[in-house]
Structure formats: C-alpha cells, structure tokens
Amino acid sequence: ALWRLSRLQVFEADELKDDAKKEAGYQLAFQTADLAIKANPTQAAGFLRKASASGKIALFKGILQAREFVGMVKENSEKAISLGNGGPEIQAWSHYVLGRSHLKLSGTPAVIRKPLGLGWGTLAKAEEHLLKASSLKPDSALIWLEVARLRKSQKNKVAFDEAMQRVKQLPILEPTDKQAKDEAGGFEF
C-alpha cells in the first residue's frame, strides 16, 4: 500500500502548478517510498518508487544541482532490478527509470559530471535499460517515447521514427501514456 501511495503522490505533485507545493509533493512521495522499503525491504516496488521520487526531485531541482538524488535513482533502481520481483511491470519501470537517468546524464559532458560523482551515465547503458523496459512493457507509450529520445541522441532517424510510430499507435492505458502522446506531438528528430 505504501509504494502505491508514493506513486499516487508523484502523480499528484506532477499536476501542481505551484513549485513549492510540487517539490513538497515529491519529497512526500520520497518519504512514503522510504517507509515502504522499511516495511518490506525484500520487495522491488518500494525501491522503484524511491528511485522514481528521487528522479522527480532531481529533475525538478536540476540534475547537476541534486546529485545526491540522482545517485539514489541509480542505487534504488539497481536494487529493484537485482531483487527481480514484483512482476514484469515493476521490473520494466525499474529499467525505465535507470535508463532515463543514464540518458539524461549522458546529455551533459562527462568532464562536468565526473567531479560531481555523476560520470556513470552512458548512452550504452541507457539503451540497455530502455530496451529492456520496452520488452517487458511493450504497451507503454512513455517508455517508447524515451526510446525515441535515445534514438535521437544516437542520431538514428530510422529507429527514432519506429519508436515514435509506436508511441502514436499505442492505446492510452494509464495517465503517463496520455502525457507521452501529448509530448510526442511536438517531438521531432
């Protein structure tokens, strides 16, 4: 129940317009995920939710300014993946969060990231995790949108177009799918 509550808290914070309330919402989701881990440290879902909340905080503050949260994204995603439980959906989202982090970090030159302890982000690892996520959850428009971002950064137009086609053709099954489809409308190579 706690990890699900953390997920809802992230969704609620995403919808807020006031920056202070948005950040407070992400912090609350982070704390709730931490409680989920303490309640059941052998389940991947709590670690996924902590990674996700950490990522939201890092993106909100700016990845380079919130390096401790970026480190927690990596640590908690890897823990969720190593636990290997929670079913394909939990594992897919764990790979997605980790792959997205690699992709975001790889967009900043390593010489800037390394002194901050963020030299670990690579396109190769982004590809590994995002493709794993898309194989585990092939019906997620959000995952395929991130694959399209990856293909754009790799300058692979054919693979970019294929990923964008998937985004456009998939049905809306959850709120993140609508968000991905809306964002894809203005996303070009």
PAGUDO-878756 format. One line per 4 residues: their letters; for each residue z, y, x of N, C-alpha, C, CB. Coordinates in steps of 0.05 Angstrom, whole numbers. Glycine has a CB too. Layout:
residues N
A = Z,Y,X,Z,Y,X,Z,Y,X,Z,Y,X  ...
This chain:
residues 189
ALWR = 0,-24,16,0,0,0,0,25,17,24,0,-19  15,24,40,16,48,57,-11,55,70,37,44,78  -25,35,79,-51,42,92,-71,52,71,-63,17,106  -69,42,47,-87,53,25,-79,81,18,-85,35,0
LSRL = -53,87,18,-44,114,13,-54,133,34,-13,115,11  -53,124,59,-63,140,81,-93,147,77,-59,126,108  -108,127,69,-137,131,64,-141,152,42,-151,105,55  -126,150,21,-128,170,-1,-120,198,9,-111,162,-25
QVFE = -100,199,26,-91,225,36,-113,238,53,-66,222,53  -128,222,68,-151,233,83,-172,244,64,-163,211,102  -179,228,44,-199,237,24,-190,263,11,-203,215,3  -164,264,3,-154,289,-10,-156,312,9,-125,285,-19
ADEL = -148,309,34,-149,330,54,-178,339,59,-136,321,81  -197,321,59,-225,328,62,-234,348,42,-242,302,61  -224,346,18,-232,363,-4,-219,391,-4,-227,350,-31  -199,395,11,-184,420,11,-200,442,25,-157,417,25
KDDA = -198,466,16,-212,489,28,-195,504,48,-222,508,6  -169,505,43,-150,519,60,-145,503,86,-123,524,45  -151,514,109,-149,500,134,-121,490,140,-158,517,156  -101,506,134,-73,498,140,-66,473,122,-54,521,134
KKEA = -74,473,97,-68,451,80,-84,426,88,-75,458,51  -109,430,97,-126,408,105,-113,395,129,-154,418,113  -105,410,149,-92,399,173,-66,385,165,-86,421,194  -50,396,147,-25,384,138,-31,357,124,-10,403,119
GYQL = -53,356,109,-61,331,96,-68,310,116,-84,337,77  -83,317,137,-90,297,157,-64,288,172,-110,309,177  -46,306,177,-21,299,191,-5,280,173,-4,324,197  -4,285,147,10,267,129,-3,239,128,10,279,100
AFQT = -29,238,128,-44,212,129,-37,198,155,-74,217,127  -35,212,177,-28,200,203,0,188,202,-30,222,226  19,203,191,47,194,188,49,169,170,65,216,178  34,170,148,34,147,129,22,122,143,18,154,104
ADLA = 1,126,158,-11,103,173,9,92,193,-37,112,187  24,110,206,44,101,225,65,84,211,57,125,239  73,92,187,92,76,171,80,49,163,100,91,145  54,48,158,40,23,151,41,4,175,11,28,143
IKAN = 38,15,199,39,-2,223,67,-12,228,30,14,248  87,5,223,115,-4,227,122,-25,206,134,20,225  111,-23,183,117,-43,162,104,-70,167,108,-32,134  80,-69,179,66,-94,185,48,-90,210,48,-102,160
PTQA = 60,-94,234,46,-89,259,25,-110,266,65,-87,281  21,-130,249,1,-151,255,-24,-148,238,13,-178,251  -26,-127,222,-49,-123,205,-66,-100,215,-40,-117,176  -92,-105,217,-111,-85,227,-113,-60,210,-138,-98,230
AGFL = -108,-62,184,-113,-39,166,-96,-15,174,-107,-47,138  -71,-18,181,-55,4,189,-65,18,214,-26,-5,193  -74,2,233,-86,14,258,-112,28,252,-90,-9,278  -128,17,234,-153,31,226,-146,58,214,-169,14,206
RKAS = -127,58,196,-120,84,182,-109,104,202,-100,79,159  -93,95,221,-82,113,241,-105,124,259,-61,99,259  -124,107,266,-147,116,281,-163,136,265,-165,92,289  -167,131,240,-183,149,223,-169,176,220,-187,136,195
ASGK = -143,176,214,-128,201,211,-128,216,238,-99,196,202  -125,202,260,-126,215,286,-153,228,291,-120,194,309  -174,214,283,-201,225,286,-205,250,270,-222,204,279  -195,250,245,-197,274,228,-183,297,241,-186,268,200
IALF = -159,292,252,-144,314,265,-160,324,289,-116,304,273  -171,306,305,-186,313,329,-211,330,321,-194,288,345  -225,321,301,-249,336,293,-241,363,281,-265,320,272  -219,364,267,-210,389,255,-202,409,277,-187,384,236
KGIL = -188,400,297,-178,417,318,-199,422,340,-153,406,331  -218,404,342,-238,404,363,-231,382,383,-239,432,378  -250,364,388,-244,340,403,-231,346,430,-270,325,408  -242,366,444,-231,371,471,-203,384,470,-249,390,487
QARE = -197,398,448,-171,410,445,-150,391,435,-172,434,426  -158,369,423,-139,349,411,-142,322,425,-145,346,381  -143,323,451,-149,298,467,-129,276,462,-149,304,496  -103,282,456,-84,261,451,-91,246,426,-56,272,449
FVGM = -102,260,406,-111,247,381,-136,230,386,-115,267,359  -154,240,403,-178,225,409,-170,199,423,-198,241,427  -151,200,441,-141,176,454,-129,156,434,-120,183,475  -115,167,414,-104,150,393,-126,137,376,-85,165,375
VKEN = -148,151,372,-171,138,358,-180,113,373,-194,159,355  -184,116,398,-193,94,415,-172,71,415,-198,103,444  -148,78,420,-126,58,422,-123,43,396,-100,71,430  -122,57,374,-116,44,348,-141,29,337,-107,65,328
SEKA = -165,40,342,-189,25,334,-191,-1,349,-214,42,339  -187,1,375,-188,-24,392,-167,-44,383,-185,-17,421  -144,-35,376,-123,-53,366,-131,-66,340,-96,-37,363  -142,-51,322,-151,-62,296,-173,-83,301,-162,-40,278
ISLG = -191,-77,319,-213,-96,326,-201,-121,339,-234,-83,344  -182,-118,357,-171,-141,371,-154,-158,352,-153,-132,395  -142,-146,332,-127,-163,313,-146,-180,296,-110,-144,294  -170,-169,291,-191,-184,278,-186,-192,249,-196,-208,294
NGGP = -167,-180,236,-161,-188,209,-167,-165,189,-131,-197,206  -163,-170,164,-168,-150,144,-196,-153,131,-166,-123,156  -211,-173,140,-237,-177,129,-259,-160,141,-237,-173,99  -284,-165,133,-307,-151,145,-306,-121,141,-332,-161,134
EIQA = -295,-112,118,-295,-83,113,-276,-68,133,-286,-77,84  -252,-78,137,-233,-66,155,-245,-66,183,-206,-80,155  -257,-89,191,-268,-91,218,-293,-72,220,-276,-120,223  -309,-70,199,-332,-52,200,-323,-23,205,-348,-54,175
WSHY = -303,-15,190,-294,13,192,-281,18,219,-276,20,169  -268,-3,230,-255,0,256,-277,4,278,-238,-25,263  -298,-11,276,-321,-7,295,-334,20,290,-341,-30,291  -337,28,265,-349,54,259,-333,77,272,-351,58,228
VLGR = -307,77,267,-290,98,278,-292,99,309,-260,94,269  -291,76,321,-293,75,350,-321,83,360,-286,47,361  -341,73,346,-369,81,354,-374,110,350,-388,65,337  -364,122,329,-367,150,324,-353,167,345,-356,158,296
SHLK = -330,158,354,-316,172,375,-331,171,401,-288,159,380  -342,148,408,-359,146,432,-383,166,430,-369,117,436  -395,166,406,-419,183,403,-411,213,405,-431,178,375  -390,221,392,-381,249,393,-375,257,422,-356,253,376
LSGT = -360,240,436,-353,246,464,-377,247,482,-333,226,474  -396,229,478,-419,228,496,-436,253,493,-435,203,490  -432,269,473,-447,294,469,-437,316,487,-446,302,441  -414,312,500,-403,332,518,-405,320,547,-373,339,511
PAVI = -415,336,565,-419,325,593,-393,313,604,-428,348,611  -397,290,618,-374,275,628,-357,292,648,-384,250,643  -370,311,662,-354,327,681,-334,344,667,-373,345,698  -339,351,642,-320,366,626,-298,348,614,-334,382,604
RKPL = -307,324,606,-289,305,592,-270,291,611,-305,285,577  -279,283,634,-263,266,652,-237,279,660,-279,261,677  -235,304,667,-209,316,674,-189,315,651,-213,344,684  -200,313,626,-183,312,602,-176,284,594,-197,326,579
GLGW = -185,264,610,-179,236,603,-198,225,582,-151,233,595  -220,238,577,-239,230,556,-266,221,567,-243,253,537  -266,212,592,-290,203,604,-301,176,593,-287,200,633  -286,164,576,-293,137,566,-316,136,545,-269,124,554
GTLA = -323,158,534,-344,158,513,-372,155,524,-343,184,497  -386,134,515,-413,129,524,-432,122,501,-413,106,545  -457,128,505,-477,121,484,-479,91,481,-504,133,491  -477,76,503,-479,47,502,-457,36,484,-477,35,530
KAEE = -432,45,488,-410,36,471,-413,45,442,-383,45,483  -423,70,439,-428,79,411,-448,61,397,-439,108,412  -469,54,411,-489,36,400,-476,8,393,-513,32,419  -462,-3,412,-449,-29,407,-432,-29,382,-431,-36,432
HLLK = -415,-9,379,-396,-8,357,-409,0,330,-373,11,363  -428,19,331,-441,27,306,-459,5,296,-457,52,311  -473,-10,313,-490,-32,304,-473,-55,293,-508,-42,327  -450,-59,305,-431,-80,295,-422,-71,267,-407,-84,314
ASSL = -414,-46,264,-405,-36,238,-427,-39,217,-397,-6,240  -452,-32,224,-474,-34,205,-480,-63,198,-499,-21,216  -475,-82,216,-479,-110,209,-457,-121,191,-481,-127,235  -433,-111,195,-410,-120,179,-410,-107,151,-384,-114,193
KPDS = -421,-83,149,-421,-68,124,-449,-55,120,-398,-47,122  -469,-71,116,-497,-61,115,-503,-43,90,-516,-83,115  -484,-42,71,-488,-25,47,-475,2,49,-477,-40,23  -466,11,73,-453,37,76,-472,58,86,-429,34,95
ALIW = -478,78,69,-495,100,77,-482,116,99,-500,118,52  -456,118,99,-442,134,120,-446,121,148,-412,137,114  -443,94,149,-447,80,174,-476,84,183,-440,50,172  -496,81,165,-524,84,173,-530,112,181,-541,75,150
LEVA = -517,132,169,-521,160,178,-512,163,207,-506,180,160  -490,151,214,-481,152,242,-500,137,261,-452,141,244  -511,115,251,-532,102,267,-556,120,272,-541,75,253  -563,135,251,-585,155,254,-578,176,275,-591,168,227
RLRK = -553,186,275,-545,205,295,-547,193,323,-515,214,290  -538,168,325,-540,154,351,-570,153,360,-529,126,349  -587,145,342,-616,143,349,-628,170,356,-631,130,326  -619,191,343,-628,217,350,-619,224,379,-617,238,330
SQKN = -594,219,385,-584,225,412,-598,208,433,-554,221,413  -608,185,425,-623,167,444,-653,175,444,-620,138,436  -660,195,428,-688,204,426,-707,182,417,-697,215,453  -697,165,399,-713,143,388,-721,149,359,-697,116,390
KVAF = -744,162,356,-752,171,330,-757,149,310,-778,188,333  -769,127,319,-775,104,301,-749,93,290,-791,82,316  -729,88,307,-703,77,298,-688,97,282,-686,68,322  -691,123,288,-678,144,272,-690,143,244,-683,172,285
DEAM = -716,143,241,-729,142,215,-720,117,199,-759,142,218  -718,94,212,-709,70,199,-681,73,188,-711,46,218  -663,84,204,-635,88,195,-634,108,172,-618,98,219  -649,129,174,-649,149,152,-660,138,126,-665,174,161
QRVK = -680,120,129,-691,107,105,-669,90,92,-715,89,113  -653,76,108,-631,60,97,-612,78,82,-616,45,120  -605,101,94,-586,119,81,-596,127,54,-581,144,99  -621,134,52,-633,144,27,-636,122,6,-661,156,33
QLPI = -640,97,15,-645,75,-4,-619,63,-15,-661,54,8  -597,65,0,-572,52,-8,-560,65,-33,-552,52,15  -548,49,-50,-534,60,-73,-508,74,-65,-529,38,-94  -498,91,-82,-473,104,-77,-451,85,-88,-471,132,-91
LEPT = -436,73,-70,-415,55,-77,-387,66,-74,-417,29,-60  -384,87,-57,-358,100,-53,-363,129,-45,-342,85,-30  -342,145,-46,-346,174,-41,-360,181,-14,-319,188,-42  -355,165,6,-367,171,32,-397,167,31,-355,153,54
DKQA = -407,150,13,-436,146,11,-449,171,-1,-442,122,-7  -437,183,-20,-448,208,-31,-449,230,-10,-432,218,-56  -427,232,5,-425,252,27,-447,247,47,-397,250,41  -452,222,54,-473,215,74,-500,222,63,-471,185,81
KDEA = -505,216,38,-532,221,27,-537,252,25,-534,209,-1  -516,267,18,-519,296,17,-524,307,45,-493,308,5  -510,297,64,-514,307,92,-541,298,103,-491,296,109  -550,275,95,-576,265,105,-599,282,96,-580,236,96
GGFE = -596,295,73,-617,312,62,-626,334,81,-608,324,37  -608,344,98,-614,365,117,-615,356,146,-595,388,114  -614,330,150,-613,320,177,-640,311,187,-593,296,178  -650,323,208,-676,316,218,-675,309,247,-696,339,213
F = -696,296,257,-698,288,285,-702,312,302,-721,267,289
